[in-house]
Amino acid sequence: MSKRIIKLLLLSLIIFSSCSKEDSMDKNAIVIEDSKKDPLTPAQINAKIDQALNTNHTFNWSDADSHLLWSAVVKGNNVLTIGFGNSKNDFERAKSSNNAQIQKELLAIITSYEGTTLDKVLINADAQLNLMDVMVTKQETIIALRQSQYIRYIEPADYRYLEVRDAQSRSSAGTSSGCGYDAEVLAAADYTTITPNAKVPWTFTQHNIPNAWSLSTGAGITIGIVDTGVSPNQSLLGANFNNGLSSGRSIQKNGVYVDSIWPWSTGYDGVNDLCGHGTSMAATAAAPRNDKGLPVGVAYNANLVTYRAAYNVVLDGYQEQEGVKKAFTALADNAKVKIISMSMGYIFSVGKIEDAIKYAYGKGKLIFCAAGTSTSFTTFVGVIFPAWMPETVAVTGVKEGATYQACSDCHTGSKVDFTVVMQRAASGNTVPVDSYYENQTDYIGGSSVATATTAGIAALVWSKNPTWTRDQVLTKMRQSANLYPNRNADFGYGNINAFLAVQ
């Protein structure tokens, strides 16, 4: 009997010793070199990102070492986004049975290493997606998280790479916001007039859109616009959305952007466009065939659901990236929405936006994104995020002419699917649109307007074939493009012939 007791005592000591040793190893396993105990400066962080961009033409936080990642978190209000799951494609909570337990385990790691409580750590846990935003101050926490099998990605949620760059150069030229309220009288050569008194932009004729209207006007199709909102001062995108030959349709305006520099701030600032860019995109896609002498949109009988998701087109910072994520998940859950158009982006990937786009794609949405319009600083990267994602259709702008030539500062590359003619050869004028203000017109250019135009053409095709799937609509658009069946290395399938696409 005594021998048995001794054996049990020895076994208990072994187990206790083993556990104590394991605990000790866990606590002491993370050793940080003295040279990496202090965070890098924003200039040093940007220099490392620039090195990756110049070398690989891309940058992803998953390739960064923990010191760089932690430094960016510290310089970005200590906010970290965690994408978790059982695998890299396990991003949707509804399809992940143990997501709550995984989240709990990861939060336990954070509170343990941070030495604080849950209420001081968790900022937000997404309702649809396997991701959360947390407060992290210690490099050890990031290293410990990266060792978990449940991590899909961890990224700084509020490090503003482009803002830092602009501060260094004392200029915002490299990251033009795309905003403006200007109105401009249209040159007579840039439009034709069609009943009941609407102006048809010259670029529509380049894509045979007026002829396509004999077969389809976009009726019954709903386009979602993720941008900066819609002007309250343009009635053609409000009370007069059904003016002229446009009828029986609706425009719904939503706002999911929080106008604050602080990630923990809440309270949306409304649906109204305070930039001007979103108004132009909505007008391009679906402005009414009006009797007021103003430009008509491509799908002038389609419905619109607009989202004010960001302040401007450069998604640099927590609130804009969070707003875009929310807009995509909301549009994904809206069964009426067939098409999503976003003419905004970023120079490298953002995990939460990737998840939201994949979520929308899984719901059958046809997603168009701008390939990018910027100065020489970013054109070398080719197509920007999220247009380079396989779940999106990348669109860029080209100049008028027999040969393909990118518009001024438009991005091109192997990820481009379609092009839209949007810059005149002689005058350099771009696409006529309804202005931010009532009874006024303006010009809009770049891959932004090209994207909204293509989304409108997709609505024409889907309206003509309402039982088709996303893939059938996309295939028909490709077949109608003038480079098909070939694909150009910079311009994809080229310019779509809208009339052929709706036949």
C-alpha positions in Angstrom: 0.0 0.0 0.0 2.8 2.4 0.9 4.6 1.6 -2.3 1.5 2.5 -4.3 1.2 5.8 -2.4 4.8 6.6 -3.0 4.3 5.9 -6.8 1.3 8.2 -6.9 3.2 10.9 -5.1 6.2 10.6 -7.5 3.8 10.7 -10.5 2.1 13.8 -9.0 5.5 15.5 -8.6 6.5 14.6 -12.1 3.3 16.1 -13.5 3.6 19.2 -11.3 7.2 19.6 -12.3 6.3 19.2 -16.0 3.5 21.8 -15.8 5.6 24.2 -13.9 8.4 23.9 -16.4 6.0 24.3 -19.3 4.5 27.5 -17.6 8.0 28.8 -17.1 8.9 28.1 -20.7 5.7 29.8 -21.9 6.6 32.9 -19.9 10.2 33.0 -20.8 10.0 31.7 -24.4 9.5 35.2 -25.8 12.9 37.0 -25.8 13.2 40.4 -27.5 16.5 41.7 -28.6 17.7 44.9 -27.0 17.8 46.5 -30.4 14.1 45.8 -30.9 12.7 46.8 -27.5 11.8 50.3 -28.7 9.4 51.0 -31.6 10.5 52.3 -34.9 9.7 55.8 -35.8 7.0 56.4 -38.5 9.7 57.4 -41.0 11.5 54.1 -40.3 8.3 52.1 -40.6 7.5 53.7 -44.0 11.1 53.1 -45.2 10.7 49.4 -44.6 7.3 49.4 -46.3 8.7 51.3 -49.2 11.6 48.9 -49.5 9.1 46.0 -49.9 7.0 47.9 -52.4 10.0 48.9 -54.5 11.3 45.3 -54.4 8.1 43.3 -54.8 5.6 45.9 -55.9 3.5 44.7 -53.0 3.4 44.7 -49.2 1.6 42.6 -46.7 1.8 42.8 -42.9 2.0 39.0 -42.8 5.5 39.3 -44.3 6.6 41.9 -41.7 8.6 40.9 -38.7 7.0 41.3 -35.2 9.0 44.4 -34.4 7.9 46.3 -37.5 4.3 45.1 -36.9 4.4 46.2 -33.3 5.9 49.5 -34.1 3.1 50.3 -36.6 0.5 49.3 -34.0 2.1 51.6 -31.4 2.3 54.5 -33.9 -1.3 53.8 -34.8 -3.1 54.3 -31.5 -2.2 50.8 -30.3 -5.0 49.3 -32.3 -4.6 45.8 -33.8 -7.0 44.0 -36.1 -7.1 40.2 -35.7 -8.5 37.9 -38.3 -9.0 34.4 -36.9 -10.4 31.0 -37.8 -9.6 27.4 -38.3 -8.0 28.1 -41.7 -7.2 31.0 -43.9 -10.6 30.8 -45.6 -12.5 30.5 -42.3 -13.7 34.1 -42.2 -17.5 33.9 -41.9 -18.9 33.4 -38.4 -22.1 31.7 -39.6 -19.9 29.0 -41.2 -17.5 28.7 -38.2 -18.9 26.7 -35.4 -16.2 27.4 -32.8 -15.6 31.1 -33.6 -16.7 32.3 -30.2 -14.3 29.9 -28.4 -11.4 30.9 -30.7 -12.1 34.6 -30.0 -12.3 33.9 -26.2 -8.9 32.0 -26.3 -7.2 34.8 -28.3 -8.6 37.5 -25.9 -7.2 35.4 -23.0 -3.8 35.6 -24.6 -4.0 39.3 -25.0 -5.3 40.0 -21.4 -2.6 37.8 -20.0 0.3 39.4 -21.8 -1.1 42.9 -21.5 -1.8 42.4 -17.8 -5.2 44.0 -18.0 -8.9 43.2 -18.3 -11.1 42.4 -21.2 -12.9 45.8 -21.1 -9.6 47.5 -21.6 -8.7 45.3 -24.6 -11.7 44.6 -26.9 -12.8 47.5 -29.1 -15.0 45.7 -31.5 -15.9 42.1 -32.5 -17.5 41.9 -36.0 -20.9 40.3 -36.1 -20.5 38.6 -39.5 -16.8 38.1 -39.8 -14.2 36.3 -37.8 -12.3 39.4 -36.8 -11.9 41.8 -34.0 -10.1 45.1 -33.1 -8.2 45.2 -29.9 -5.8 47.4 -27.9 -2.3 46.1 -27.7 0.8 47.8 -26.2 3.3 45.1 -25.8 5.4 43.4 -28.5 5.3 40.2 -26.5 1.5 40.1 -27.1 1.9 40.2 -30.8 4.5 37.5 -30.8 2.3 35.3 -28.7 -0.7 35.9 -31.0 1.4 35.0 -34.0 2.2 31.6 -32.5 -1.5 30.7 -32.3 -2.8 28.3 -34.9 -6.1 30.3 -35.1 -4.5 33.5 -36.5 -5.3 34.2 -40.1 -3.8 37.7 -40.0 -2.9 40.4 -37.5 -2.5 44.0 -38.8 -2.1 47.5 -37.5 -5.6 48.9 -37.6 -4.8 52.6 -37.6 -1.3 53.1 -39.0 -1.6 55.8 -41.6 1.2 55.1 -44.1 0.1 57.7 -46.7 -0.5 60.4 -44.1 3.1 59.8 -42.8 4.4 60.0 -46.3 2.6 63.3 -47.0 3.9 64.8 -43.8 7.4 63.9 -44.8 7.0 65.4 -48.3 4.9 68.3 -47.0 2.5 67.6 -49.9 -0.6 65.6 -50.5 0.1 65.3 -54.2 0.9 61.7 -54.0 -2.4 60.8 -52.3 -4.9 63.1 -54.0 -8.2 62.8 -52.1 -10.3 62.8 -55.2 -12.6 65.4 -53.6 -14.0 68.6 -55.1 -17.2 70.6 -55.4 -16.4 72.4 -58.6 -18.9 72.8 -61.4 -17.9 73.3 -65.0 -19.8 74.2 -68.2 -19.6 71.3 -70.6 -18.0 71.7 -74.0 -20.5 71.2 -76.8 -18.2 68.5 -78.3 -18.4 66.4 -75.1 -22.1 65.4 -75.3 -25.1 64.9 -77.4 -28.7 65.6 -76.4 -31.3 62.9 -76.2 -35.0 63.0 -75.3 -36.5 64.3 -73.0 -33.5 66.7 -72.7 -30.7 64.8 -71.2 -27.0 65.0 -72.1 -25.3 61.8 -73.2 -21.6 61.9 -72.3 -19.2 61.5 -75.3 -17.6 58.4 -73.6 -21.0 56.5 -73.7 -20.9 56.6 -77.5 -17.4 55.1 -77.4 -19.0 52.1 -75.7 -22.2 51.9 -77.7 -24.3 52.6 -74.6 -27.0 54.7 -76.3 -27.7 51.8 -78.7 -27.8 49.4 -75.8 -30.7 51.4 -74.3 -33.0 50.2 -77.0 -32.7 46.7 -75.3 -32.0 47.5 -71.7 -32.0 50.5 -69.3 -31.1 48.7 -66.1 -34.6 48.3 -64.8 -35.0 45.8 -61.9 -31.3 45.8 -61.0 -29.9 47.4 -57.8 -26.3 48.7 -57.8 -24.5 49.3 -54.5 -22.1 52.2 -54.4 -19.4 52.2 -51.7 -17.9 55.7 -51.6 -18.2 59.1 -49.9 -21.9 59.4 -50.0 -24.3 61.4 -52.2 -24.8 65.2 -52.3 -27.9 66.5 -50.6 -27.8 69.3 -53.1 -28.4 67.3 -56.3 -32.0 66.4 -56.7 -31.4 64.0 -59.6 -29.9 61.8 -56.9 -32.7 62.5 -54.5 -36.3 63.7 -55.0 -35.9 63.7 -58.8 -34.3 60.3 -59.1 -37.3 59.3 -61.2 -37.3 62.4 -63.4 -37.8 62.2 -67.2 -37.7 58.7 -68.7 -36.5 57.2 -65.4 -39.3 55.7 -63.4 -40.3 53.0 -60.9 -37.0 52.9 -59.1 -35.4 53.9 -55.8 -32.3 55.4 -54.3 -31.4 54.5 -50.7 -28.7 56.4 -48.9 -26.7 55.0 -45.9 -23.9 56.2 -43.8 -21.4 54.0 -41.9 -18.4 56.4 -41.6 -17.4 57.8 -38.2 -15.7 61.2 -38.7 -13.1 60.9 -35.9 -9.4 60.3 -35.6 -10.0 57.9 -32.7 -10.8 54.3 -33.5 -13.0 53.9 -30.4 -15.3 56.7 -31.4 -18.8 55.8 -32.5 -21.6 57.6 -34.2 -22.0 57.9 -37.9 -21.8 61.3 -39.5 -24.7 60.7 -41.9 -25.3 59.8 -45.5 -24.4 63.1 -47.2 -21.3 63.4 -49.4 -18.8 65.9 -48.0 -16.2 65.2 -50.6 -18.0 65.1 -54.0 -16.5 61.9 -55.3 -19.4 59.6 -54.3 -21.9 61.9 -56.0 -20.0 61.7 -59.3 -19.9 57.9 -59.1 -23.6 57.5 -58.3 -24.4 59.9 -61.2 -22.2 58.1 -63.6 -23.8 54.7 -62.9 -27.4 55.6 -62.7 -28.4 59.3 -63.0 -31.9 59.7 -64.5 -32.6 60.3 -68.2 -33.8 63.7 -67.2 -35.5 66.7 -68.8 -33.3 69.2 -67.1 -30.4 69.3 -69.6 -28.0 67.4 -67.4 -26.0 64.2 -68.0 -27.7 60.8 -67.9 -26.2 57.8 -66.2 -25.4 54.5 -67.8 -28.2 52.4 -66.2 -30.8 55.2 -65.9 -33.6 52.9 -64.7 -31.5 50.9 -62.1 -31.9 51.3 -58.4 -29.1 52.6 -56.2 -28.1 51.8 -52.6 -25.3 54.2 -51.6 -23.0 54.1 -48.6 -21.0 56.9 -47.2 -18.1 54.7 -46.0 -15.2 57.1 -46.1 -14.2 60.7 -46.0 -12.3 60.5 -49.3 -11.0 57.9 -51.8 -7.7 57.1 -49.9 -8.6 54.4 -47.3 -5.8 55.5 -44.9 -6.9 54.9 -41.3 -9.2 53.0 -39.0 -12.5 54.7 -39.5 -12.4 54.6 -43.3 -11.3 51.0 -43.5 -13.9 50.1 -40.9 -16.5 52.0 -42.9 -15.8 50.1 -46.1 -15.9 46.8 -44.3 -19.3 47.7 -42.9 -20.6 48.8 -46.3 -19.6 45.6 -48.0 -21.1 43.4 -45.3 -24.3 45.3 -45.4 -24.6 45.2 -49.2 -23.7 41.5 -49.1 -26.7 40.9 -46.8 -29.0 43.0 -49.0 -30.7 40.4 -51.3 -31.8 43.1 -53.8 -28.2 44.3 -54.5 -26.7 42.5 -57.5 -23.7 44.7 -58.3 -21.2 46.6 -56.0 -19.0 49.4 -57.3 -16.2 50.9 -55.3 -13.9 53.6 -56.8 -11.6 53.8 -53.7 -8.6 51.8 -52.6 -5.3 51.5 -50.9 -1.7 50.8 -51.8 -1.6 47.5 -49.9 -4.1 45.0 -48.6 -6.4 45.5 -45.5 -7.5 42.2 -44.0 -10.9 43.3 -42.7 -11.8 44.7 -46.2 -10.6 41.5 -47.8 -12.9 39.5 -45.5 -15.9 41.8 -46.2 -15.3 41.5 -50.0 -15.0 37.7 -49.8 -18.2 37.7 -47.8 -20.0 39.8 -50.4 -18.6 37.6 -53.2 -19.9 34.5 -51.4 -23.4 36.1 -51.6 -23.2 36.2 -55.4 -22.4 39.9 -55.8 -20.6 41.2 -58.9 -17.9 43.5 -57.5 -16.2 46.2 -59.6 -13.2 48.1 -58.1 -10.9 50.9 -59.5 -7.5 49.8 -60.6 -6.1 53.1 -59.2 -5.6 56.7 -60.2 -2.6 58.5 -58.6 0.7 60.2 -59.2 3.9 58.5 -60.2 4.6 57.5 -56.6 2.0 54.7 -56.6 1.5 53.9 -60.3 4.5 51.5 -60.2 2.6 49.1 -58.0 0.2 48.3 -60.8 -3.4 47.6 -59.8 -4.1 48.7 -56.2 -6.1 47.0 -53.4 -8.8 45.7 -53.5 -9.0 45.7 -57.3 -6.3 43.0 -57.5 -8.3 40.5 -55.5 -9.7 37.5 -57.5 -13.1 38.3 -56.1 -13.2 41.7 -57.8 -13.3 43.0 -61.3 -10.6 45.6 -61.9 -11.3 48.6 -64.2 -9.1 51.3 -65.5 -9.4 54.4 -67.7 -7.9 54.9 -71.2 -7.5 57.8 -73.6 -9.6 58.3 -76.7 -7.9 56.8 -79.8 -7.3 53.7 -81.9 -4.6 52.3 -79.6 -4.8 51.6 -75.9 -3.1 54.3 -73.8 -3.7 54.7 -70.1 -5.4 57.9 -68.9 -3.2 60.4 -67.1 -2.1 58.7 -63.8 -4.3 55.6 -64.3 -2.9 52.3 -63.1 -2.6 49.3 -65.4 -1.4 45.7 -65.1 -2.2 42.1 -65.3 -5.1 42.3 -62.9 -7.1 44.7 -65.1 -10.2 43.2 -66.6 -11.8 46.1 -68.5 -11.1 49.6 -69.7 -13.3 52.6 -70.3 -12.5 55.4 -72.6 -12.7 58.5 -70.4 -10.1 61.1 -71.6 -10.3 63.0 -74.8 -7.3 62.9 -77.1 -7.2 66.6 -78.1 -8.8 68.6 -75.2 -8.0 66.1 -72.4 -11.6 66.5 -71.1 -13.0 63.6 -69.2 -16.6 62.4 -68.5 -19.5 64.8 -68.1 -21.5 64.2 -64.9 -24.1 65.8 -62.8 -22.4 68.2 -60.3 -22.6 68.2 -56.6 -24.9 71.2 -56.9 -28.4 71.4 -58.5 -28.6 72.2 -62.2 -24.8 72.2 -62.6 -22.4 69.9 -64.5 -18.9 68.8 -64.0 -16.2 66.5 -65.4 -14.8 63.4 -63.7 -11.9 61.2 -64.8 -9.6 58.4 -63.8 -10.3 54.7 -63.1 -13.0 55.9 -60.7 -15.4 56.9 -63.4 -14.3 54.0 -65.5 -15.4 51.6 -62.7 -18.8 53.3 -62.2 -19.4 53.2 -65.9 -18.6 49.5 -66.1 -20.9 48.8 -63.1 -23.7 50.5 -65.0 -23.0 48.4 -68.1 -23.2 45.3 -66.0 -26.7 46.5 -64.8 -27.8 46.8 -68.4 -26.7 43.2 -69.1 -28.2 41.8 -65.9 -31.5 43.6 -66.5 -31.7 42.1 -70.0 -31.1 38.6 -68.5 -32.5 38.7 -65.0 -32.2 35.0 -64.4 -28.5 35.0 -65.1 -25.8 34.5 -62.4 -22.9 36.8 -61.8 -20.5 34.6 -63.8 -22.9 34.6 -66.8 -23.1 38.4 -66.8 -19.3 38.7 -66.5 -18.7 36.2 -69.3 -21.0 38.1 -71.6 -19.3 41.4 -70.8 -15.9 39.8 -71.6 -17.2 38.4 -74.9 -18.4 41.8 -76.0 -15.0 43.5 -75.2 -12.9 44.3 -78.3 -9.8 42.4 -77.2 -11.6 39.2 -76.4 -10.7 36.3 -76.5 -7.2 37.6 -75.8 -6.3 39.4 -72.7 -3.8 42.3 -72.8 -1.1 42.3 -70.1 -2.0 45.9 -69.1 -5.6 46.4 -70.3 -7.4 43.1 -69.8 -10.2 42.5 -72.3 -10.3 46.1 -73.2 -13.4 48.3 -74.0 -16.8 46.8 -73.6 -19.3 47.2 -76.4 -22.5 47.6 -74.4 -24.8 47.0 -77.3 -23.2 43.6 -78.0 -23.3 42.8 -74.3 -27.1 43.2 -74.1 -27.9 41.3 -77.3 
